[in-house]
């Protein structure tokens, strides 16, 4: 597919690439400093050829080091302006275009509240080989502001807030499509979006608000309804406060509601109840839907000791994992699944049994919550929280053949995997009422033991969703399973199965090999 870059203007460039006669010659990297996308308000600030170089793998990438291939990197800004608060705003972006291009574009999602341009590499959910190493052109952006990862002060500027919530995706794509075409002399053949957490929310935004922009989208642990998820974490903390000691100033110490021995007891009890449901005792729980762990079985019949929990502790755990409800019993946010990572400490965000903490803080000081009042506040702020759960009409996205994959760690202590299950089931219900089975164009993969976007003491958190989405889009091969490995269990592999299926041991063969497991509902 070839183009003449300047035969179209501005945003129409993304729509009319195939209508332009002839072919526009490829441009050397340095010449892209002169690139212009009329009407897009973009300025190219830097364009340079970078040699192949080794680097430490970023979070979510393959283990150890990797060799970043030679590529042309272009940095720019879209919509630069000074806000009413006197701060400078604009969508900063970076595009990495490898010397050996495969014709594909990958938009790399951000994290937290963004605020910086991350290395355009495309390592998230890409197994052992990032997208750039495979020949993808990769783009990343700061979504419209600069600042610390949880600095929300940019919300004071209306345009910066709109860019963060959704507009930056479309604006960046309107610039990078013709930019990439200008460099290679050919238009993008297939476009993809992959992100986790905030990047997962951005992935959902891409399907919902830009249905014609991407062919394949992967949404990991999406930060849906953050106002409600934070309410749920406060609920967890308040619940554990009821069993927690106080410090010298009278403040509850939620992280001490359970001792290390207590947390280990809970996980061991959970494994005793649910580990073997998938056919093998291996320290992991794959059949999460049928796991009916009841912490009451751990309650002391006499005095408290390391082999049992007090009644107050048991009640606190039950309440925490059940999720917040209003006085009338309405579930405000799904509860959390019992899983092996709920006792995690010292890696990423602590597991829920460690106190229900969140990176931005703000946990309750007491053991009682007015859920009705907090839910009303969350509801009023749902638009500014960038909620994506309300929109399930993806008919335009699916109509052009778009494919959507979700993945979520069952032990995620920040955004409940059950929240993603809830949204996916709503997608299925709405699709069934209209265009047919949701599994024709979307799959959800739950990852046992995995925390928020990765990590965990008992998980297989290395998997390749990038290959899965490409094969589905370009060869029509729907992912029947995705093989997972991880540092927790060297030499072990398991299939991740599309919800509601789970990996079940076939009954014979090496229990460490995915080849001897089947996906079963």
KOLROPA-27222 format. One line per field, with one value per residue (C-alpha): residue number from 1; y negated, x, z; residue in one letter. Coordinates in nm, 2 decimals, always signed. Last residue first. Example, Ala and Ser with C-alpha at 12.3 -4.5 7.8 and 13.67 -1.06 7.14 Angstrom:
num [2/1]
north [+0.11/+0.45]
east [+1.37/+1.23]
up [+0.71/+0.78]
residuo [s/a]
END
This chain:
num [521/520/519/518/517/516/515/514/513/512/511/510/509/508/507/506/505/504/503/502/501/500/499/498/497/496/495/494/493/492/491/490/489/488/487/486/485/484/483/482/481/480/479/478/477/476/475/474/473/472/471/470/469/468/467/466/465/464/463/462/461/460/459/458/457/456/455/454/453/452/451/450/449/448/447/446/445/444/443/442/441/440/439/438/437/436/435/434/433/432/431/430/429/428/427/426/425/424/423/422/421/420/419/418/417/416/415/414/413/412/411/410/409/408/407/406/405/404/403/402/401/400/399/398/397/396/395/394/393/392/391/390/389/388/387/386/385/384/383/382/381/380/379/378/377/376/375/374/373/372/371/370/369/368/367/366/365/364/363/362/361/360/359/358/357/356/355/354/353/352/351/350/349/348/347/346/345/344/343/342/341/340/339/338/337/336/335/334/333/332/331/330/329/328/327/326/325/324/323/322/321/320/319/318/317/316/315/314/313/312/311/310/309/308/307/306/305/304/303/302/301/300/299/298/297/296/295/294/293/292/291/290/289/288/287/286/285/284/283/282/281/280/279/278/277/276/275/274/273/272/271/270/269/268/267/266/265/264/263/262/261/260/259/258/257/256/255/254/253/252/251/250/249/248/247/246/245/244/243/242/241/240/239/238/237/236/235/234/233/232/231/230/229/228/227/226/225/224/223/222/221/220/219/218/217/216/215/214/213/212/211/210/209/208/207/206/205/204/203/202/201/200/199/198/197/196/195/194/193/192/191/190/189/188/187/186/185/184/183/182/181/180/179/178/177/176/175/174/173/172/171/170/169/168/167/166/165/164/163/162/161/160/159/158/157/156/155/154/153/152/151/150/149/148/147/146/145/144/143/142/141/140/139/138/137/136/135/134/133/132/131/130/129/128/127/126/125/124/123/122/121/120/119/118/117/116/115/114/113/112/111/110/109/108/107/106/105/104/103/102/101/100/99/98/97/96/95/94/93/92/91/90/89/88/87/86/85/84/83/82/81/80/79/78/77/76/75/74/73/72/71/70/69/68/67/66/65/64/63/62/61/60/59/58/57/56/55/54/53/52/51/50/49/48/47/46/45/44/43/42/41/40/39/38/37/36/35/34/33/32/31/30/29/28/27/26/25/24/23/22/21/20/19/18/17/16/15/14/13/12/11/10/9/8/7/6/5/4/3/2/1]
north [+2.54/+2.72/+2.62/+2.91/+2.98/+3.23/+3.01/+2.73/+2.92/+2.94/+3.22/+3.45/+3.70/+3.84/+3.71/+3.44/+3.17/+2.89/+2.54/+2.32/+2.23/+1.94/+1.76/+1.83/+2.06/+1.98/+2.29/+2.40/+2.41/+2.51/+2.52/+2.25/+2.20/+1.85/+1.71/+1.75/+1.95/+1.91/+2.06/+1.89/+2.10/+2.13/+1.80/+1.73/+1.80/+1.57/+1.53/+1.16/+1.05/+1.37/+1.44/+1.08/+1.10/+1.42/+1.31/+1.00/+1.20/+1.37/+1.49/+1.44/+1.43/+1.79/+1.74/+1.84/+1.56/+1.29/+1.05/+0.91/+0.65/+0.61/+0.94/+1.29/+1.59/+1.74/+1.55/+1.50/+1.48/+1.30/+1.35/+1.12/+1.14/+1.46/+1.52/+1.25/+1.47/+1.31/+0.96/+0.82/+0.96/+1.21/+0.91/+0.74/+1.04/+1.11/+0.76/+0.78/+1.10/+0.92/+0.63/+0.86/+1.07/+0.75/+0.65/+1.01/+0.96/+0.69/+0.38/+0.30/+0.63/+0.83/+1.19/+1.32/+1.14/+1.01/+1.06/+0.91/+0.97/+0.77/+0.83/+0.59/+0.73/+0.41/+0.48/+0.57/+0.21/+0.07/+0.31/+0.23/+0.14/+0.22/-0.12/-0.17/-0.01/-0.27/-0.51/-0.79/-0.90/-1.24/-1.08/-0.87/-1.16/-1.18/-0.80/-0.79/-1.05/-0.86/-0.54/-0.71/-0.82/-0.48/-0.30/-0.49/-0.31/-0.17/-0.04/-0.37/-0.56/-0.51/-0.47/-0.77/-0.63/-0.69/-0.36/-0.16/+0.03/+0.30/+0.40/+0.69/+0.95/+0.76/+0.84/+0.57/+0.35/+0.43/+0.69/+0.68/+0.86/+1.10/+1.25/+1.23/+1.38/+1.74/+1.66/+1.58/+1.37/+1.01/+0.86/+0.68/+0.31/+0.13/+0.45/+0.34/+0.47/+0.20/+0.04/+0.03/+0.30/+0.30/+0.62/+0.97/+1.00/+0.75/+0.88/+1.24/+1.14/+0.92/+1.19/+1.44/+1.20/+1.13/+1.50/+1.55/+1.74/+2.09/+2.28/+2.00/+1.98/+1.82/+1.99/+2.23/+2.35/+2.12/+2.03/+2.17/+2.35/+2.00/+1.89/+2.06/+2.15/+2.23/+2.26/+2.35/+2.04/+2.03/+2.36/+2.26/+2.25/+2.28/+2.45/+2.76/+3.01/+3.15/+3.22/+2.86/+2.88/+3.00/+2.65/+2.55/+2.64/+2.72/+2.44/+2.19/+2.33/+2.29/+1.93/+1.85/+2.01/+1.81/+1.49/+1.59/+1.67/+1.34/+1.18/+1.06/+0.73/+0.60/+0.43/+0.26/+0.07/-0.14/-0.48/-0.53/-0.76/-0.48/-0.24/-0.05/+0.33/+0.46/+0.68/+0.41/+0.24/+0.53/+0.43/+0.06/+0.16/+0.38/+0.11/-0.15/+0.08/+0.11/-0.27/-0.28/-0.04/-0.25/-0.58/-0.38/-0.26/-0.05/-0.04/+0.25/+0.55/+0.60/+0.48/+0.62/+0.46/+0.57/+0.40/+0.05/-0.29/-0.21/-0.18/-0.49/-0.57/-0.22/+0.00/-0.26/-0.35/+0.02/+0.01/-0.31/-0.14/+0.14/-0.12/-0.26/+0.09/+0.28/+0.18/+0.32/+0.14/+0.27/+0.14/+0.34/+0.24/-0.09/-0.30/-0.27/-0.51/-0.39/-0.73/-0.91/-0.62/-0.62/-1.00/-0.95/-0.70/-0.88/-1.21/-1.11/-0.82/-1.07/-1.28/-0.97/-0.84/-1.18/-1.24/-0.97/-1.06/-1.20/-1.44/-1.55/-1.63/-1.82/-2.01/-2.11/-2.22/-2.16/-1.78/-1.84/-1.84/-1.46/-1.37/-0.99/-0.91/-1.23/-1.51/-1.60/-1.64/-1.52/-1.14/-1.10/-0.91/-0.58/-0.46/-0.14/-0.05/+0.32/+0.52/+0.81/+0.64/+0.34/+0.56/+0.70/+1.06/+1.29/+1.29/+0.98/+0.91/+0.57/+0.52/+0.28/+0.08/-0.29/-0.40/-0.57/-0.93/-1.09/-1.21/-0.88/-0.89/-0.54/-0.36/-0.40/-0.20/-0.11/-0.18/+0.09/+0.03/+0.30/+0.31/+0.55/+0.29/+0.39/+0.06/+0.02/-0.28/-0.40/-0.67/-0.91/-1.13/-1.44/-1.55/-1.91/-2.12/-2.40/-2.52/-2.87/-2.74/-2.86/-2.62/-2.70/-2.52/-2.25/-2.07/-1.78/-1.73/-1.54/-1.27/-1.06/-0.75/-0.57/-0.22/+0.02/+0.32/+0.32/+0.62/+0.76/+0.80/+1.03/+1.15/+1.05/+0.73/+0.64/+0.40/+0.29/+0.54/+0.41/+0.27/+0.38/+0.15/+0.14/-0.20/-0.49/-0.71/-1.05/-1.27/-1.53/-1.81/-1.73/-1.97/-1.87/-2.09/-1.83/-2.07/-2.00/-1.70/-1.82/-1.64/-1.86/-1.69/-1.37/-1.45/-1.31/-0.97/-0.93/-0.97/-0.70/-0.81/-0.89/-0.63/-0.69/-0.80/-0.87/-0.68/-0.41/-0.66/-0.83/-0.77/-0.84/-1.14/-1.28/-1.40/-1.67/-1.71/-1.48/-1.48/-1.55/-1.20/-1.05/-0.69/-0.33/+0.00]
east [-1.52/-1.20/-0.88/-0.65/-0.32/-0.05/+0.12/+0.14/+0.43/+0.52/+0.27/+0.46/+0.22/-0.11/-0.44/-0.52/-0.45/-0.71/-0.64/-0.95/-1.25/-1.49/-1.28/-1.02/-0.75/-0.40/-0.20/+0.06/+0.44/+0.69/+1.07/+1.14/+0.83/+0.82/+1.03/+0.74/+0.58/+0.25/+0.11/-0.19/-0.50/-0.78/-0.66/-0.88/-0.68/-0.83/-0.49/-0.43/-0.64/-0.63/-0.27/-0.18/-0.38/-0.21/+0.14/+0.10/-0.06/+0.27/+0.30/+0.52/+0.32/+0.33/+0.24/+0.33/+0.54/+0.37/+0.46/+0.27/+0.01/-0.12/-0.06/-0.05/-0.14/-0.37/-0.38/-0.73/-0.76/-1.06/-1.14/-1.31/-1.41/-1.61/-1.60/-1.86/-2.12/-2.36/-2.42/-2.71/-2.86/-2.57/-2.33/-2.50/-2.48/-2.12/-2.00/-2.18/-1.99/-1.67/-1.75/-1.82/-1.51/-1.30/-1.45/-1.39/-1.02/-1.03/-0.84/-0.58/-0.48/-0.45/-0.43/-0.64/-0.41/-0.61/-0.60/-0.84/-0.82/-1.01/-1.04/-1.15/-1.30/-1.44/-1.78/-1.62/-1.51/-1.83/-2.04/-1.85/-2.16/-2.05/-1.99/-2.06/-1.74/-1.50/-1.48/-1.23/-1.24/-1.35/-1.67/-1.73/-1.70/-2.07/-2.09/-1.79/-1.93/-2.26/-2.07/-1.89/-2.22/-2.38/-2.07/-2.05/-1.74/-1.65/-1.32/-1.13/-0.84/-0.95/-0.68/-0.58/-0.27/-0.18/-0.01/-0.29/-0.31/-0.56/-0.40/-0.15/-0.43/-0.50/-0.16/+0.10/+0.15/+0.48/+0.68/+0.77/+0.46/+0.21/-0.06/-0.34/-0.11/-0.23/-0.59/-0.92/-1.10/-1.19/-1.54/-1.72/-1.79/-2.10/-2.29/-2.64/-2.73/-2.97/-2.71/-2.48/-2.23/-1.85/-1.66/-1.69/-1.31/-1.29/-1.60/-1.48/-1.13/-1.26/-1.50/-1.22/-1.00/-1.27/-1.34/-0.97/-0.76/-0.60/-0.27/-0.05/-0.24/-0.56/-0.73/-1.01/-1.21/-0.99/-1.13/-0.96/-1.26/-1.43/-1.20/-1.44/-1.27/-1.53/-1.29/-1.52/-1.47/-1.10/-1.01/-0.65/-0.53/-0.15/+0.07/+0.11/-0.15/-0.29/-0.63/-0.75/-0.95/-0.63/-0.54/-0.88/-0.94/-0.59/-0.46/-0.69/-0.60/-0.23/-0.30/-0.49/-0.22/+0.05/-0.14/-0.18/+0.19/+0.29/+0.06/-0.29/-0.44/-0.09/-0.11/-0.43/-0.25/-0.53/-0.43/-0.45/-0.14/+0.07/-0.02/-0.34/-0.40/-0.60/-0.91/-1.16/-0.89/-0.91/-1.26/-1.16/-0.86/-1.07/-1.34/-1.08/-0.96/-1.32/-1.35/-1.03/-1.19/-1.51/-1.32/-1.10/-1.40/-1.19/-0.81/-0.78/-0.58/-0.45/-0.63/-0.50/-0.64/-0.64/-0.73/-0.71/-0.84/-1.19/-1.35/-1.18/-1.41/-1.50/-1.21/-0.95/-1.10/-1.07/-0.70/-0.67/-0.81/-0.56/-0.28/-0.41/-0.36/-0.20/-0.15/-0.15/-0.29/-0.25/-0.24/-0.22/-0.09/+0.06/+0.12/+0.43/+0.71/+0.90/+0.96/+0.66/+0.43/+0.54/+0.47/+0.14/+0.02/+0.20/+0.01/-0.36/-0.27/-0.14/-0.46/-0.69/-0.51/-0.47/-0.85/-0.93/-0.92/-0.57/-0.64/-0.97/-0.79/-0.51/-0.78/-0.97/-0.66/-0.71/-0.68/-0.31/-0.28/-0.34/+0.02/+0.02/+0.30/+0.49/+0.45/+0.42/+0.09/-0.10/-0.13/+0.25/+0.29/+0.41/+0.45/+0.60/+0.68/+0.67/+0.97/+0.98/+1.24/+1.01/+0.72/+0.91/+1.04/+1.03/+0.66/+0.49/+0.24/+0.40/+0.72/+0.61/+0.94/+0.86/+1.05/+0.80/+0.69/+0.60/+0.30/+0.10/-0.17/-0.07/+0.05/+0.08/-0.03/+0.20/+0.05/+0.18/+0.21/+0.27/+0.43/+0.70/+0.98/+1.35/+1.53/+1.30/+1.07/+1.04/+0.78/+0.78/+0.50/+0.44/+0.08/+0.07/+0.07/+0.28/+0.17/+0.02/-0.28/-0.50/-0.31/-0.03/-0.05/+0.12/-0.14/+0.08/+0.44/+0.73/+0.99/+1.11/+1.33/+1.47/+1.57/+1.86/+1.74/+1.71/+1.91/+1.77/+1.87/+1.75/+1.39/+1.14/+0.94/+0.66/+0.89/+1.17/+1.44/+1.79/+1.95/+2.17/+2.21/+2.13/+2.21/+1.98/+1.89/+1.76/+1.45/+1.39/+1.13/+0.86/+0.57/+0.21/-0.10/-0.29/-0.43/-0.15/+0.06/+0.41/+0.74/+1.05/+1.23/+1.14/+1.44/+1.67/+1.51/+1.56/+1.24/+1.08/+0.95/+0.58/+0.41/+0.15/-0.21/-0.36/-0.68/-0.53/-0.41/-0.75/-0.86/-0.56/-0.46/-0.81/-0.69/-0.46/-0.47/-0.44/-0.22/+0.09/+0.19/+0.17/+0.09/+0.17/+0.00]
up [+3.13/+3.02/+2.85/+2.84/+3.02/+2.93/+2.66/+2.92/+3.08/+3.45/+3.52/+3.28/+3.14/+3.25/+3.39/+3.14/+3.39/+3.36/+3.25/+3.29/+3.07/+3.14/+3.02/+2.75/+2.88/+2.99/+2.91/+3.16/+3.16/+3.43/+3.38/+3.64/+3.86/+4.01/+3.72/+3.48/+3.20/+3.01/+2.69/+2.54/+2.47/+2.20/+2.06/+1.75/+1.43/+1.16/+1.00/+1.02/+1.31/+1.52/+1.45/+1.54/+1.87/+1.98/+1.88/+2.10/+2.38/+2.45/+2.80/+3.11/+3.43/+3.55/+3.91/+4.27/+4.43/+4.22/+3.95/+3.66/+3.55/+3.90/+4.08/+3.91/+4.12/+3.85/+3.52/+3.38/+3.00/+2.84/+2.47/+2.21/+1.85/+1.78/+2.16/+2.20/+2.04/+1.79/+1.65/+1.85/+2.17/+2.20/+2.17/+2.46/+2.69/+2.59/+2.65/+2.98/+3.06/+2.97/+3.20/+3.50/+3.43/+3.43/+3.76/+3.89/+3.82/+4.09/+4.02/+4.29/+4.46/+4.14/+4.26/+3.97/+3.72/+3.43/+3.05/+2.79/+2.41/+2.15/+1.78/+1.51/+1.19/+1.04/+1.21/+1.54/+1.60/+1.46/+1.67/+1.99/+2.19/+2.55/+2.69/+3.06/+3.18/+3.05/+3.34/+3.29/+3.65/+3.54/+3.40/+3.72/+3.96/+4.05/+4.08/+4.31/+4.53/+4.55/+4.62/+4.91/+5.07/+5.03/+5.14/+5.47/+5.60/+5.95/+6.06/+6.10/+5.95/+5.59/+5.31/+5.11/+4.94/+4.58/+4.54/+4.70/+5.02/+5.10/+5.43/+5.39/+5.33/+5.00/+4.85/+4.85/+4.54/+4.37/+4.55/+4.92/+5.05/+4.89/+5.11/+4.84/+4.58/+4.61/+4.52/+4.69/+4.44/+4.52/+4.56/+4.29/+4.33/+4.45/+4.53/+4.63/+4.98/+5.09/+5.31/+5.02/+4.95/+4.93/+4.83/+4.97/+5.01/+5.29/+5.48/+5.47/+5.58/+5.87/+5.98/+6.00/+6.19/+6.45/+6.49/+6.57/+6.33/+6.36/+6.35/+6.47/+6.80/+6.94/+7.23/+7.16/+6.86/+6.64/+6.30/+6.00/+5.85/+5.87/+5.59/+5.34/+5.01/+4.73/+4.43/+4.15/+3.94/+4.02/+3.85/+3.79/+4.15/+4.18/+4.44/+4.22/+4.34/+4.02/+3.86/+3.83/+4.15/+4.33/+4.45/+4.58/+4.95/+5.06/+4.86/+5.03/+5.37/+5.29/+5.18/+5.50/+5.72/+5.54/+5.61/+5.98/+6.01/+5.86/+6.12/+6.03/+6.13/+6.12/+5.78/+5.90/+6.17/+6.32/+6.46/+6.84/+6.86/+7.02/+6.73/+6.71/+6.66/+6.36/+6.35/+6.27/+6.07/+5.83/+5.71/+5.69/+5.47/+5.24/+5.21/+5.13/+4.85/+4.73/+4.72/+4.52/+4.27/+4.26/+4.17/+3.93/+3.73/+3.50/+3.53/+3.29/+3.41/+3.05/+2.74/+2.41/+2.09/+1.73/+1.41/+1.55/+1.43/+1.32/+1.66/+1.80/+2.10/+2.23/+2.10/+2.17/+2.51/+2.61/+2.52/+2.71/+3.02/+2.97/+2.94/+3.27/+3.40/+3.11/+2.75/+2.39/+2.08/+1.73/+1.37/+1.05/+0.70/+0.79/+0.48/+0.26/+0.18/+0.49/+0.66/+0.52/+0.60/+0.96/+0.98/+0.80/+1.07/+1.35/+1.33/+1.32/+1.56/+1.82/+1.81/+1.83/+2.14/+2.30/+2.31/+2.57/+2.94/+2.93/+2.64/+2.80/+3.12/+2.94/+2.75/+3.07/+3.26/+3.64/+3.57/+3.53/+3.91/+3.91/+4.00/+4.03/+3.77/+3.84/+3.58/+3.22/+3.04/+2.73/+2.71/+2.79/+2.46/+2.31/+1.96/+1.82/+1.46/+1.46/+1.34/+1.58/+1.80/+1.83/+1.94/+2.24/+2.22/+2.53/+2.59/+2.44/+2.72/+2.77/+2.58/+2.31/+2.29/+2.27/+2.59/+2.81/+2.74/+3.08/+3.26/+3.27/+3.54/+3.65/+3.34/+2.96/+2.66/+2.36/+2.02/+1.79/+1.41/+1.15/+0.81/+0.92/+0.93/+0.92/+1.01/+1.31/+1.36/+1.72/+1.76/+2.06/+2.19/+2.38/+2.40/+2.51/+2.83/+2.97/+3.31/+3.38/+3.57/+3.29/+3.07/+2.83/+2.50/+2.28/+2.08/+1.96/+2.07/+1.90/+1.93/+1.64/+1.68/+1.38/+1.46/+1.52/+1.72/+2.10/+2.23/+2.55/+2.91/+3.18/+3.19/+2.91/+2.95/+3.19/+3.37/+3.13/+3.02/+3.08/+2.76/+2.47/+2.18/+1.81/+1.67/+1.69/+1.39/+1.50/+1.47/+1.73/+1.80/+1.55/+1.60/+1.57/+1.56/+1.36/+1.10/+0.85/+0.94/+0.88/+0.86/+0.84/+1.13/+0.94/+0.72/+0.99/+0.96/+0.59/+0.39/+0.18/-0.16/-0.20/-0.42/-0.69/-0.66/-0.32/-0.24/-0.01/+0.25/+0.27/+0.63/+0.84/+0.62/+0.67/+1.01/+0.86/+0.49/+0.20/-0.12/+0.10/+0.18/-0.16/-0.07/-0.11/+0.00]
residuo [x/x/x/x/x/x/x/x/x/x/x/x/x/x/x/x/x/x/x/x/x/x/x/x/x/x/x/x/x/x/x/x/x/x/x/x/x/x/x/x/x/x/x/x/x/x/x/x/x/x/x/x/x/x/x/x/x/x/x/x/x/x/x/x/x/x/x/x/x/x/x/x/x/x/x/x/x/x/x/x/x/x/x/x/x/x/x/x/x/x/x/x/x/x/x/x/x/x/x/x/x/x/x/x/x/x/x/x/x/x/x/x/x/x/x/x/x/x/x/x/x/x/x/x/x/x/x/x/x/x/x/x/x/x/x/x/x/x/x/x/x/x/x/x/x/x/x/x/x/x/x/x/x/x/x/x/x/x/x/x/x/x/x/x/x/x/x/x/x/x/x/x/x/x/x/x/x/x/x/x/x/x/x/x/x/x/x/x/x/x/x/x/x/x/x/x/x/x/x/x/x/x/x/x/x/x/x/x/x/x/x/x/x/x/x/x/x/x/x/x/x/x/x/x/x/x/x/x/x/x/x/x/x/x/x/x/x/x/x/x/x/x/x/x/x/x/x/x/x/x/x/x/x/x/x/x/x/x/x/x/x/x/x/x/x/x/x/x/x/x/x/x/x/x/x/x/x/x/x/x/x/x/x/x/x/x/x/x/x/x/x/x/x/x/x/x/x/x/x/x/x/x/x/x/x/x/x/x/x/x/x/x/x/x/x/x/x/x/x/x/x/x/x/x/x/x/x/x/x/x/x/x/x/x/x/x/x/x/x/x/x/x/x/x/x/x/x/x/x/x/x/x/x/x/x/x/x/x/x/x/x/x/x/x/x/x/x/x/x/x/x/x/x/x/x/x/x/x/x/x/x/x/x/x/x/x/x/x/x/x/x/x/x/x/x/x/x/x/x/x/x/x/x/x/x/x/x/x/x/x/x/x/x/x/x/x/x/x/x/x/x/x/x/x/x/x/x/x/x/x/x/x/x/x/x/x/x/x/x/x/x/x/x/x/x/x/x/x/x/x/x/x/x/x/x/x/x/x/x/x/x/x/x/x/x/x/x/x/x/x/x/x/x/x/x/x/x/x/x/x/x/x/x/x/x/x/x/x/x/x/x/x/x/x/x/x/x/x/x/x/x/x/x/x/x/x/x/x/x/x/x/x/x/x/x/x/x/x/x/x/x]
END
